[in-house]
Structure formats: C-alpha cells, structure tokens
Amino acid sequence: MNWEKFSGKRVKTVLAVSLLTVSLLSCSKSLNTNTDSLYVPTATDVTQNATLADLQSGRSVFINSCGRCHSFYSPDNLSVANWNAIIPNMASRAGLSASEAAQVTKYVTRGK
C-alpha cells in the first residue's frame, strides 16, 4: 500500500471536514431570529418594480439566509442607498443567486 498517498488523502479529508465544521459553527450561534417584528409585505406594497410575490419571496430568502449568521436588521432601519450597498456583499457571502439577491433587495427596500 502506498502510505504517502493514503496519508495525503486523509489529511485533505480531515482539513475539509474541519473547515466545514468551523464554517457551520460560526453561523449556528444563538441568534435573535424572531421574525415577528419584520415587515410583512401586503398587496398595498406592490410597486412598479416589485410584485407581491417578489416581496414575499424576498422576505423568505431574507429570513432563511440572512438570519443564519447574524440577527435580523429591520428593513426600515436602513435607507434604500444603504441596502443597495450592503446586499451585494452579503449576498455573495451567503451564496445567494443573482435572483435571490434581487428578491432580498426588493423586500428590504419595499420595491423602491
């Protein structure tokens, strides 16, 4: 048996599992994930840029993706300009698709 090859594979596997564990643990700390105070879109929130389905999907992605690593920020606590600067960076970190990032942006900016 080629022990050198076996050891290299084993080391790589242990490193990969360790990195995955650290990544998961860093995003699984106890968070304030209470969504009761978050904005819930209604038909009156529909804009030329955002349908009700867009806003609802954006809320769902926001809750399920953003809340994994940090507490929720109320969409109303930041300006549209702030959200437009924040979402691209956070979407990349959260592994969101362009479509999901657009939905979150519509949700947090209320379709503006």
TORLUMKE-187462 format. One record per atom (N, C-alpha, C): atom name; y negated, z, x negated; chain; residue in three letters; residue number from 1. Coordinates in Angstrom, 2 decimals. Layout:
N
+--------+---------+---------+---------+------+-------+------+
: vexlum :      c2 :      c3 :      c1 : tigu : lumdo : bake :
+--------+---------+---------+---------+------+-------+------+
:     CA :       Y :       Z :       X :    A :   ALA :  NUM :
...
+--------+---------+---------+---------+------+-------+------+
//
This chain:
112
+--------+---------+---------+---------+------+-------+------+
: vexlum :      c2 :      c3 :      c1 : tigu : lumdo : bake :
+--------+---------+---------+---------+------+-------+------+
:      N :    1.19 :    0.00 :   -0.84 :    A :   MET :    1 :
:     CA :    0.00 :    0.00 :    0.00 :    A :   MET :    1 :
:      C :   -1.25 :    0.00 :   -0.88 :    A :   MET :    1 :
:      N :   -2.25 :   -0.75 :   -0.49 :    A :   ASN :    2 :
:     CA :   -3.49 :   -0.82 :   -1.24 :    A :   ASN :    2 :
:      C :   -4.42 :    0.31 :   -0.76 :    A :   ASN :    2 :
:      N :   -4.39 :    1.44 :   -1.46 :    A :   TRP :    3 :
:     CA :   -5.15 :    2.63 :   -1.05 :    A :   TRP :    3 :
:      C :   -6.65 :    2.40 :   -1.12 :    A :   TRP :    3 :
:      N :   -7.08 :    1.59 :   -2.06 :    A :   GLU :    4 :
:     CA :   -8.51 :    1.32 :   -2.20 :    A :   GLU :    4 :
:      C :   -9.05 :    0.66 :   -0.93 :    A :   GLU :    4 :
:      N :   -8.32 :   -0.30 :   -0.41 :    A :   LYS :    5 :
:     CA :   -8.73 :   -0.98 :    0.81 :    A :   LYS :    5 :
:      C :   -8.69 :   -0.02 :    2.00 :    A :   LYS :    5 :
:      N :   -7.61 :    0.77 :    2.08 :    A :   PHE :    6 :
:     CA :   -7.47 :    1.73 :    3.18 :    A :   PHE :    6 :
:      C :   -8.61 :    2.74 :    3.16 :    A :   PHE :    6 :
:      N :   -8.93 :    3.26 :    2.00 :    A :   SER :    7 :
:     CA :   -9.99 :    4.25 :    1.87 :    A :   SER :    7 :
:      C :  -11.33 :    3.68 :    2.29 :    A :   SER :    7 :
:      N :  -11.61 :    2.43 :    1.90 :    A :   GLY :    8 :
:     CA :  -12.87 :    1.81 :    2.28 :    A :   GLY :    8 :
:      C :  -13.01 :    1.66 :    3.79 :    A :   GLY :    8 :
:      N :  -11.93 :    1.23 :    4.45 :    A :   LYS :    9 :
:     CA :  -11.95 :    1.10 :    5.91 :    A :   LYS :    9 :
:      C :  -12.14 :    2.45 :    6.56 :    A :   LYS :    9 :
:      N :  -11.44 :    3.44 :    6.02 :    A :   ARG :   10 :
:     CA :  -11.52 :    4.78 :    6.61 :    A :   ARG :   10 :
:      C :  -12.93 :    5.35 :    6.46 :    A :   ARG :   10 :
:      N :  -13.52 :    5.18 :    5.30 :    A :   VAL :   11 :
:     CA :  -14.88 :    5.66 :    5.06 :    A :   VAL :   11 :
:      C :  -15.85 :    4.97 :    6.01 :    A :   VAL :   11 :
:      N :  -15.71 :    3.67 :    6.18 :    A :   LYS :   12 :
:     CA :  -16.60 :    2.93 :    7.08 :    A :   LYS :   12 :
:      C :  -16.42 :    3.41 :    8.52 :    A :   LYS :   12 :
:      N :  -15.20 :    3.67 :    8.93 :    A :   THR :   13 :
:     CA :  -14.95 :    4.16 :   10.28 :    A :   THR :   13 :
:      C :  -15.56 :    5.54 :   10.49 :    A :   THR :   13 :
:      N :  -15.36 :    6.42 :    9.52 :    A :   VAL :   14 :
:     CA :  -15.92 :    7.78 :    9.63 :    A :   VAL :   14 :
:      C :  -17.44 :    7.71 :    9.67 :    A :   VAL :   14 :
:      N :  -18.04 :    6.87 :    8.86 :    A :   LEU :   15 :
:     CA :  -19.50 :    6.72 :    8.87 :    A :   LEU :   15 :
:      C :  -19.99 :    6.17 :   10.21 :    A :   LEU :   15 :
:      N :  -19.31 :    5.17 :   10.72 :    A :   ALA :   16 :
:     CA :  -19.71 :    4.57 :   12.00 :    A :   ALA :   16 :
:      C :  -19.61 :    5.60 :   13.13 :    A :   ALA :   16 :
:      N :  -18.52 :    6.36 :   13.17 :    A :   VAL :   17 :
:     CA :  -18.35 :    7.38 :   14.21 :    A :   VAL :   17 :
:      C :  -19.41 :    8.46 :   14.05 :    A :   VAL :   17 :
:      N :  -19.70 :    8.85 :   12.83 :    A :   SER :   18 :
:     CA :  -20.72 :    9.88 :   12.58 :    A :   SER :   18 :
:      C :  -22.10 :    9.41 :   13.06 :    A :   SER :   18 :
:      N :  -22.45 :    8.18 :   12.73 :    A :   LEU :   19 :
:     CA :  -23.75 :    7.65 :   13.16 :    A :   LEU :   19 :
:      C :  -23.85 :    7.57 :   14.68 :    A :   LEU :   19 :
:      N :  -22.77 :    7.13 :   15.31 :    A :   LEU :   20 :
:     CA :  -22.76 :    7.06 :   16.76 :    A :   LEU :   20 :
:      C :  -22.90 :    8.44 :   17.38 :    A :   LEU :   20 :
:      N :  -22.22 :    9.42 :   16.83 :    A :   THR :   21 :
:     CA :  -22.29 :   10.79 :   17.34 :    A :   THR :   21 :
:      C :  -23.71 :   11.34 :   17.21 :    A :   THR :   21 :
:      N :  -24.31 :   11.14 :   16.06 :    A :   VAL :   22 :
:     CA :  -25.69 :   11.61 :   15.84 :    A :   VAL :   22 :
:      C :  -26.63 :   10.94 :   16.83 :    A :   VAL :   22 :
:      N :  -26.47 :    9.64 :   17.03 :    A :   SER :   23 :
:     CA :  -27.32 :    8.91 :   17.97 :    A :   SER :   23 :
:      C :  -27.19 :    9.45 :   19.38 :    A :   SER :   23 :
:      N :  -25.97 :    9.67 :   19.81 :    A :   LEU :   24 :
:     CA :  -25.74 :   10.18 :   21.16 :    A :   LEU :   24 :
:      C :  -26.27 :   11.60 :   21.32 :    A :   LEU :   24 :
:      N :  -26.06 :   12.44 :   20.33 :    A :   LEU :   25 :
:     CA :  -26.53 :   13.82 :   20.42 :    A :   LEU :   25 :
:      C :  -28.05 :   13.90 :   20.43 :    A :   LEU :   25 :
:      N :  -28.70 :   13.01 :   19.71 :    A :   SER :   26 :
:     CA :  -30.16 :   13.05 :   19.66 :    A :   SER :   26 :
:      C :  -30.77 :   12.71 :   21.01 :    A :   SER :   26 :
:      N :  -30.04 :   12.02 :   21.85 :    A :   CYS :   27 :
:     CA :  -30.55 :   11.65 :   23.17 :    A :   CYS :   27 :
:      C :  -29.88 :   12.44 :   24.29 :    A :   CYS :   27 :
:      N :  -29.14 :   13.46 :   23.97 :    A :   SER :   28 :
:     CA :  -28.47 :   14.20 :   25.03 :    A :   SER :   28 :
:      C :  -28.94 :   15.65 :   25.11 :    A :   SER :   28 :
:      N :  -30.08 :   15.94 :   24.50 :    A :   LYS :   29 :
:     CA :  -30.60 :   17.29 :   24.57 :    A :   LYS :   29 :
:      C :  -31.03 :   17.61 :   26.00 :    A :   LYS :   29 :
:      N :  -31.20 :   18.87 :   26.29 :    A :   SER :   30 :
:     CA :  -31.60 :   19.28 :   27.62 :    A :   SER :   30 :
:      C :  -33.02 :   18.80 :   27.90 :    A :   SER :   30 :
:      N :  -33.18 :   17.99 :   28.91 :    A :   LEU :   31 :
:     CA :  -34.48 :   17.41 :   29.23 :    A :   LEU :   31 :
:      C :  -34.89 :   17.77 :   30.64 :    A :   LEU :   31 :
:      N :  -36.17 :   17.67 :   30.88 :    A :   ASN :   32 :
:     CA :  -36.68 :   17.81 :   32.24 :    A :   ASN :   32 :
:      C :  -36.53 :   16.44 :   32.89 :    A :   ASN :   32 :
:      N :  -35.44 :   16.26 :   33.60 :    A :   THR :   33 :
:     CA :  -35.17 :   14.96 :   34.20 :    A :   THR :   33 :
:      C :  -35.35 :   15.01 :   35.72 :    A :   THR :   33 :
:      N :  -36.18 :   15.90 :   36.17 :    A :   ASN :   34 :
:     CA :  -36.47 :   15.99 :   37.59 :    A :   ASN :   34 :
:      C :  -37.31 :   14.78 :   38.00 :    A :   ASN :   34 :
:      N :  -36.76 :   13.98 :   38.87 :    A :   THR :   35 :
:     CA :  -37.44 :   12.75 :   39.29 :    A :   THR :   35 :
:      C :  -38.22 :   12.93 :   40.59 :    A :   THR :   35 :
:      N :  -38.20 :   14.12 :   41.15 :    A :   ASP :   36 :
:     CA :  -38.86 :   14.36 :   42.43 :    A :   ASP :   36 :
:      C :  -40.35 :   14.04 :   42.41 :    A :   ASP :   36 :
:      N :  -41.00 :   14.26 :   41.28 :    A :   SER :   37 :
:     CA :  -42.44 :   14.05 :   41.23 :    A :   SER :   37 :
:      C :  -42.82 :   12.63 :   40.80 :    A :   SER :   37 :
:      N :  -41.83 :   11.81 :   40.49 :    A :   LEU :   38 :
:     CA :  -42.13 :   10.44 :   40.09 :    A :   LEU :   38 :
:      C :  -42.49 :    9.57 :   41.28 :    A :   LEU :   38 :
:      N :  -43.38 :    8.67 :   41.05 :    A :   TYR :   39 :
:     CA :  -43.83 :    7.71 :   42.04 :    A :   TYR :   39 :
:      C :  -42.64 :    6.94 :   42.60 :    A :   TYR :   39 :
:      N :  -42.57 :    6.86 :   43.94 :    A :   VAL :   40 :
:     CA :  -41.53 :    6.09 :   44.62 :    A :   VAL :   40 :
:      C :  -42.21 :    4.92 :   45.33 :    A :   VAL :   40 :
:      N :  -41.91 :    3.69 :   44.91 :    A :   PRO :   41 :
:     CA :  -42.57 :    2.52 :   45.50 :    A :   PRO :   41 :
:      C :  -42.25 :    2.35 :   46.99 :    A :   PRO :   41 :
:      N :  -43.25 :    1.89 :   47.71 :    A :   THR :   42 :
:     CA :  -43.08 :    1.57 :   49.13 :    A :   THR :   42 :
:      C :  -43.62 :    0.16 :   49.37 :    A :   THR :   42 :
:      N :  -43.45 :   -0.34 :   50.57 :    A :   ALA :   43 :
:     CA :  -43.90 :   -1.69 :   50.91 :    A :   ALA :   43 :
:      C :  -45.40 :   -1.86 :   50.71 :    A :   ALA :   43 :
:      N :  -46.15 :   -0.80 :   50.83 :    A :   THR :   44 :
:     CA :  -47.61 :   -0.89 :   50.65 :    A :   THR :   44 :
:      C :  -48.01 :   -1.08 :   49.19 :    A :   THR :   44 :
:      N :  -47.07 :   -0.89 :   48.27 :    A :   ASP :   45 :
:     CA :  -47.36 :   -1.03 :   46.84 :    A :   ASP :   45 :
:      C :  -47.15 :   -2.45 :   46.32 :    A :   ASP :   45 :
:      N :  -46.63 :   -3.33 :   47.14 :    A :   VAL :   46 :
:     CA :  -46.36 :   -4.70 :   46.72 :    A :   VAL :   46 :
:      C :  -47.67 :   -5.38 :   46.33 :    A :   VAL :   46 :
:      N :  -47.62 :   -6.10 :   45.21 :    A :   THR :   47 :
:     CA :  -48.80 :   -6.83 :   44.74 :    A :   THR :   47 :
:      C :  -48.41 :   -8.29 :   44.54 :    A :   THR :   47 :
:      N :  -49.37 :   -9.08 :   44.14 :    A :   GLN :   48 :
:     CA :  -49.10 :  -10.48 :   43.84 :    A :   GLN :   48 :
:      C :  -48.12 :  -10.60 :   42.68 :    A :   GLN :   48 :
:      N :  -48.12 :   -9.61 :   41.79 :    A :   ASN :   49 :
:     CA :  -47.27 :   -9.64 :   40.59 :    A :   ASN :   49 :
:      C :  -45.95 :   -8.88 :   40.73 :    A :   ASN :   49 :
:      N :  -45.81 :   -8.06 :   41.79 :    A :   ALA :   50 :
:     CA :  -44.61 :   -7.22 :   41.88 :    A :   ALA :   50 :
:      C :  -44.14 :   -7.07 :   43.32 :    A :   ALA :   50 :
:      N :  -42.90 :   -7.46 :   43.54 :    A :   THR :   51 :
:     CA :  -42.28 :   -7.26 :   44.85 :    A :   THR :   51 :
:      C :  -41.80 :   -5.82 :   44.95 :    A :   THR :   51 :
:      N :  -41.42 :   -5.40 :   46.14 :    A :   LEU :   52 :
:     CA :  -40.88 :   -4.07 :   46.31 :    A :   LEU :   52 :
:      C :  -39.59 :   -3.92 :   45.50 :    A :   LEU :   52 :
:      N :  -38.77 :   -4.97 :   45.49 :    A :   ALA :   53 :
:     CA :  -37.53 :   -4.94 :   44.70 :    A :   ALA :   53 :
:      C :  -37.82 :   -4.78 :   43.21 :    A :   ALA :   53 :
:      N :  -38.87 :   -5.45 :   42.71 :    A :   ASP :   54 :
:     CA :  -39.27 :   -5.31 :   41.30 :    A :   ASP :   54 :
:      C :  -39.62 :   -3.85 :   41.00 :    A :   ASP :   54 :
:      N :  -40.43 :   -3.26 :   41.86 :    A :   LEU :   55 :
:     CA :  -40.89 :   -1.90 :   41.65 :    A :   LEU :   55 :
:      C :  -39.73 :   -0.91 :   41.73 :    A :   LEU :   55 :
:      N :  -38.85 :   -1.10 :   42.69 :    A :   GLN :   56 :
:     CA :  -37.70 :   -0.21 :   42.83 :    A :   GLN :   56 :
:      C :  -36.74 :   -0.35 :   41.64 :    A :   GLN :   56 :
:      N :  -36.51 :   -1.59 :   41.22 :    A :   SER :   57 :
:     CA :  -35.65 :   -1.81 :   40.04 :    A :   SER :   57 :
:      C :  -36.28 :   -1.20 :   38.80 :    A :   SER :   57 :
:      N :  -37.58 :   -1.36 :   38.67 :    A :   GLY :   58 :
:     CA :  -38.29 :   -0.77 :   37.53 :    A :   GLY :   58 :
:      C :  -38.18 :    0.73 :   37.51 :    A :   GLY :   58 :
:      N :  -38.26 :    1.36 :   38.68 :    A :   ARG :   59 :
:     CA :  -38.11 :    2.82 :   38.76 :    A :   ARG :   59 :
:      C :  -36.70 :    3.22 :   38.32 :    A :   ARG :   59 :
:      N :  -35.72 :    2.49 :   38.77 :    A :   SER :   60 :
:     CA :  -34.34 :    2.79 :   38.42 :    A :   SER :   60 :
:      C :  -34.11 :    2.67 :   36.91 :    A :   SER :   60 :
:      N :  -34.60 :    1.61 :   36.31 :    A :   VAL :   61 :
:     CA :  -34.45 :    1.42 :   34.86 :    A :   VAL :   61 :
:      C :  -35.22 :    2.52 :   34.13 :    A :   VAL :   61 :
:      N :  -36.41 :    2.84 :   34.60 :    A :   PHE :   62 :
:     CA :  -37.24 :    3.90 :   34.01 :    A :   PHE :   62 :
:      C :  -36.47 :    5.22 :   33.99 :    A :   PHE :   62 :
:      N :  -35.90 :    5.58 :   35.12 :    A :   ILE :   63 :
:     CA :  -35.16 :    6.84 :   35.22 :    A :   ILE :   63 :
:      C :  -33.91 :    6.83 :   34.34 :    A :   ILE :   63 :
:      N :  -33.15 :    5.75 :   34.42 :    A :   ASN :   64 :
:     CA :  -31.87 :    5.70 :   33.71 :    A :   ASN :   64 :
:      C :  -31.99 :    5.43 :   32.22 :    A :   ASN :   64 :
:      N :  -33.08 :    4.85 :   31.77 :    A :   SER :   65 :
:     CA :  -33.22 :    4.53 :   30.35 :    A :   SER :   65 :
:      C :  -34.19 :    5.46 :   29.64 :    A :   SER :   65 :
:      N :  -35.36 :    5.65 :   30.19 :    A :   CYS :   66 :
:     CA :  -36.38 :    6.44 :   29.52 :    A :   CYS :   66 :
:      C :  -36.02 :    7.92 :   29.49 :    A :   CYS :   66 :
:      N :  -35.37 :    8.39 :   30.54 :    A :   GLY :   67 :
:     CA :  -35.01 :    9.81 :   30.63 :    A :   GLY :   67 :
:      C :  -33.85 :   10.21 :   29.74 :    A :   GLY :   67 :
:      N :  -33.20 :    9.25 :   29.09 :    A :   ARG :   68 :
:     CA :  -32.10 :    9.59 :   28.20 :    A :   ARG :   68 :
:      C :  -32.57 :   10.31 :   26.95 :    A :   ARG :   68 :
:      N :  -33.77 :    9.99 :   26.48 :    A :   CYS :   69 :
:     CA :  -34.22 :   10.54 :   25.20 :    A :   CYS :   69 :
:      C :  -35.44 :   11.45 :   25.28 :    A :   CYS :   69 :
:      N :  -36.16 :   11.42 :   26.37 :    A :   HIS :   70 :
:     CA :  -37.32 :   12.31 :   26.47 :    A :   HIS :   70 :
:      C :  -37.62 :   12.58 :   27.93 :    A :   HIS :   70 :
:      N :  -38.47 :   13.56 :   28.16 :    A :   SER :   71 :
:     CA :  -38.88 :   13.89 :   29.53 :    A :   SER :   71 :
:      C :  -39.64 :   12.72 :   30.13 :    A :   SER :   71 :
:      N :  -39.69 :   12.70 :   31.44 :    A :   PHE :   72 :
:     CA :  -40.39 :   11.62 :   32.12 :    A :   PHE :   72 :
:      C :  -41.89 :   11.82 :   32.06 :    A :   PHE :   72 :
:      N :  -42.59 :   10.73 :   31.88 :    A :   TYR :   73 :
:     CA :  -44.04 :   10.72 :   31.98 :    A :   TYR :   73 :
:      C :  -44.36 :   10.08 :   33.32 :    A :   TYR :   73 :
:      N :  -45.18 :   10.73 :   34.09 :    A :   SER :   74 :
:     CA :  -45.55 :   10.16 :   35.38 :    A :   SER :   74 :
:      C :  -46.32 :    8.87 :   35.13 :    A :   SER :   74 :
:      N :  -45.98 :    7.82 :   35.86 :    A :   PRO :   75 :
:     CA :  -46.71 :    6.56 :   35.69 :    A :   PRO :   75 :
:      C :  -48.22 :    6.73 :   35.85 :    A :   PRO :   75 :
:      N :  -48.64 :    7.70 :   36.66 :    A :   ASP :   76 :
:     CA :  -50.06 :    7.89 :   36.91 :    A :   ASP :   76 :
:      C :  -50.78 :    8.62 :   35.77 :    A :   ASP :   76 :
:      N :  -50.04 :    9.16 :   34.81 :    A :   ASN :   77 :
:     CA :  -50.67 :    9.92 :   33.72 :    A :   ASN :   77 :
:      C :  -51.25 :    9.04 :   32.62 :    A :   ASN :   77 :
:      N :  -50.89 :    7.76 :   32.62 :    A :   LEU :   78 :
:     CA :  -51.39 :    6.86 :   31.59 :    A :   LEU :   78 :
:      C :  -52.01 :    5.63 :   32.25 :    A :   LEU :   78 :
:      N :  -52.94 :    5.02 :   31.54 :    A :   SER :   79 :
:     CA :  -53.60 :    3.83 :   32.06 :    A :   SER :   79 :
:      C :  -52.68 :    2.61 :   31.93 :    A :   SER :   79 :
:      N :  -53.04 :    1.55 :   32.63 :    A :   VAL :   80 :
:     CA :  -52.30 :    0.29 :   32.53 :    A :   VAL :   80 :
:      C :  -52.29 :   -0.18 :   31.07 :    A :   VAL :   80 :
:      N :  -53.43 :   -0.08 :   30.39 :    A :   ALA :   81 :
:     CA :  -53.50 :   -0.50 :   28.99 :    A :   ALA :   81 :
:      C :  -52.56 :    0.33 :   28.12 :    A :   ALA :   81 :
:      N :  -52.50 :    1.64 :   28.37 :    A :   ASN :   82 :
:     CA :  -51.59 :    2.49 :   27.60 :    A :   ASN :   82 :
:      C :  -50.14 :    2.08 :   27.82 :    A :   ASN :   82 :
:      N :  -49.77 :    1.89 :   29.08 :    A :   TRP :   83 :
:     CA :  -48.39 :    1.50 :   29.38 :    A :   TRP :   83 :
:      C :  -48.06 :    0.15 :   28.74 :    A :   TRP :   83 :
:      N :  -48.99 :   -0.79 :   28.80 :    A :   ASN :   84 :
:     CA :  -48.75 :   -2.11 :   28.22 :    A :   ASN :   84 :
:      C :  -48.56 :   -2.04 :   26.71 :    A :   ASN :   84 :
:      N :  -49.12 :   -1.04 :   26.07 :    A :   ALA :   85 :
:     CA :  -48.94 :   -0.85 :   24.63 :    A :   ALA :   85 :
:      C :  -47.64 :   -0.09 :   24.34 :    A :   ALA :   85 :
:      N :  -47.26 :    0.81 :   25.21 :    A :   ILE :   86 :
:     CA :  -46.09 :    1.67 :   25.00 :    A :   ILE :   86 :
:      C :  -44.77 :    0.97 :   25.32 :    A :   ILE :   86 :
:      N :  -44.72 :    0.27 :   26.43 :    A :   ILE :   87 :
:     CA :  -43.45 :   -0.28 :   26.93 :    A :   ILE :   87 :
:      C :  -42.74 :   -1.19 :   25.92 :    A :   ILE :   87 :
:      N :  -43.41 :   -2.13 :   25.25 :    A :   PRO :   88 :
:     CA :  -42.67 :   -2.99 :   24.31 :    A :   PRO :   88 :
:      C :  -41.94 :   -2.20 :   23.21 :    A :   PRO :   88 :
:      N :  -42.60 :   -1.20 :   22.66 :    A :   ASN :   89 :
:     CA :  -41.98 :   -0.38 :   21.62 :    A :   ASN :   89 :
:      C :  -40.81 :    0.44 :   22.18 :    A :   ASN :   89 :
:      N :  -41.03 :    1.08 :   23.29 :    A :   MET :   90 :
:     CA :  -39.99 :    1.92 :   23.88 :    A :   MET :   90 :
:      C :  -38.83 :    1.07 :   24.40 :    A :   MET :   90 :
:      N :  -39.12 :   -0.09 :   24.95 :    A :   ALA :   91 :
:     CA :  -38.06 :   -0.97 :   25.46 :    A :   ALA :   91 :
:      C :  -37.14 :   -1.39 :   24.33 :    A :   ALA :   91 :
:      N :  -37.72 :   -1.68 :   23.20 :    A :   SER :   92 :
:     CA :  -36.92 :   -2.04 :   22.03 :    A :   SER :   92 :
:      C :  -36.03 :   -0.88 :   21.60 :    A :   SER :   92 :
:      N :  -36.58 :    0.31 :   21.57 :    A :   ARG :   93 :
:     CA :  -35.80 :    1.49 :   21.18 :    A :   ARG :   93 :
:      C :  -34.68 :    1.79 :   22.17 :    A :   ARG :   93 :
:      N :  -34.95 :    1.56 :   23.45 :    A :   ALA :   94 :
:     CA :  -33.97 :    1.85 :   24.50 :    A :   ALA :   94 :
:      C :  -32.96 :    0.73 :   24.68 :    A :   ALA :   94 :
:      N :  -33.17 :   -0.38 :   24.00 :    A :   GLY :   95 :
:     CA :  -32.26 :   -1.51 :   24.12 :    A :   GLY :   95 :
:      C :  -32.39 :   -2.25 :   25.44 :    A :   GLY :   95 :
:      N :  -33.59 :   -2.24 :   26.02 :    A :   LEU :   96 :
:     CA :  -33.80 :   -2.93 :   27.29 :    A :   LEU :   96 :
:      C :  -33.94 :   -4.43 :   27.07 :    A :   LEU :   96 :
:      N :  -33.48 :   -5.18 :   28.04 :    A :   SER :   97 :
:     CA :  -33.69 :   -6.63 :   28.01 :    A :   SER :   97 :
:      C :  -35.15 :   -6.90 :   28.35 :    A :   SER :   97 :
:      N :  -35.58 :   -8.12 :   28.14 :    A :   ALA :   98 :
:     CA :  -36.95 :   -8.51 :   28.48 :    A :   ALA :   98 :
:      C :  -37.19 :   -8.33 :   29.98 :    A :   ALA :   98 :
:      N :  -36.19 :   -8.65 :   30.79 :    A :   SER :   99 :
:     CA :  -36.30 :   -8.50 :   32.23 :    A :   SER :   99 :
:      C :  -36.45 :   -7.02 :   32.63 :    A :   SER :   99 :
:      N :  -35.65 :   -6.17 :   32.01 :    A :   GLU :  100 :
:     CA :  -35.74 :   -4.73 :   32.31 :    A :   GLU :  100 :
:      C :  -37.09 :   -4.16 :   31.87 :    A :   GLU :  100 :
:      N :  -37.57 :   -4.58 :   30.72 :    A :   ALA :  101 :
:     CA :  -38.87 :   -4.13 :   30.24 :    A :   ALA :  101 :
:      C :  -39.97 :   -4.57 :   31.20 :    A :   ALA :  101 :
:      N :  -39.87 :   -5.78 :   31.71 :    A :   ALA :  102 :
:     CA :  -40.86 :   -6.28 :   32.67 :    A :   ALA :  102 :
:      C :  -40.81 :   -5.45 :   33.96 :    A :   ALA :  102 :
:      N :  -39.62 :   -5.11 :   34.42 :    A :   GLN :  103 :
:     CA :  -39.48 :   -4.29 :   35.63 :    A :   GLN :  103 :
:      C :  -40.09 :   -2.91 :   35.42 :    A :   GLN :  103 :
:      N :  -39.82 :   -2.29 :   34.28 :    A :   VAL :  104 :
:     CA :  -40.39 :   -0.98 :   33.99 :    A :   VAL :  104 :
:      C :  -41.91 :   -1.08 :   33.95 :    A :   VAL :  104 :
:      N :  -42.41 :   -2.12 :   33.31 :    A :   THR :  105 :
:     CA :  -43.87 :   -2.31 :   33.23 :    A :   THR :  105 :
:      C :  -44.47 :   -2.44 :   34.62 :    A :   THR :  105 :
:      N :  -43.84 :   -3.21 :   35.47 :    A :   LYS :  106 :
:     CA :  -44.33 :   -3.34 :   36.86 :    A :   LYS :  106 :
:      C :  -44.32 :   -2.00 :   37.57 :    A :   LYS :  106 :
:      N :  -43.26 :   -1.22 :   37.35 :    A :   TYR :  107 :
:     CA :  -43.16 :    0.09 :   38.00 :    A :   TYR :  107 :
:      C :  -44.27 :    1.04 :   37.52 :    A :   TYR :  107 :
:      N :  -44.39 :    1.21 :   36.21 :    A :   VAL :  108 :
:     CA :  -45.34 :    2.21 :   35.70 :    A :   VAL :  108 :
:      C :  -46.79 :    1.79 :   35.90 :    A :   VAL :  108 :
:      N :  -47.03 :    0.49 :   36.04 :    A :   THR :  109 :
:     CA :  -48.42 :    0.03 :   36.26 :    A :   THR :  109 :
:      C :  -48.67 :   -0.28 :   37.74 :    A :   THR :  109 :
:      N :  -47.67 :   -0.02 :   38.57 :    A :   ARG :  110 :
:     CA :  -47.75 :   -0.30 :   40.01 :    A :   ARG :  110 :
:      C :  -48.07 :   -1.77 :   40.28 :    A :   ARG :  110 :
:      N :  -47.49 :   -2.63 :   39.45 :    A :   GLY :  111 :
:     CA :  -47.63 :   -4.07 :   39.65 :    A :   GLY :  111 :
:      C :  -48.94 :   -4.66 :   39.24 :    A :   GLY :  111 :
:      N :  -49.71 :   -3.93 :   38.45 :    A :   LYS :  112 :
:     CA :  -51.02 :   -4.45 :   38.02 :    A :   LYS :  112 :
:      C :  -50.90 :   -5.22 :   36.73 :    A :   LYS :  112 :
+--------+---------+---------+---------+------+-------+------+
//
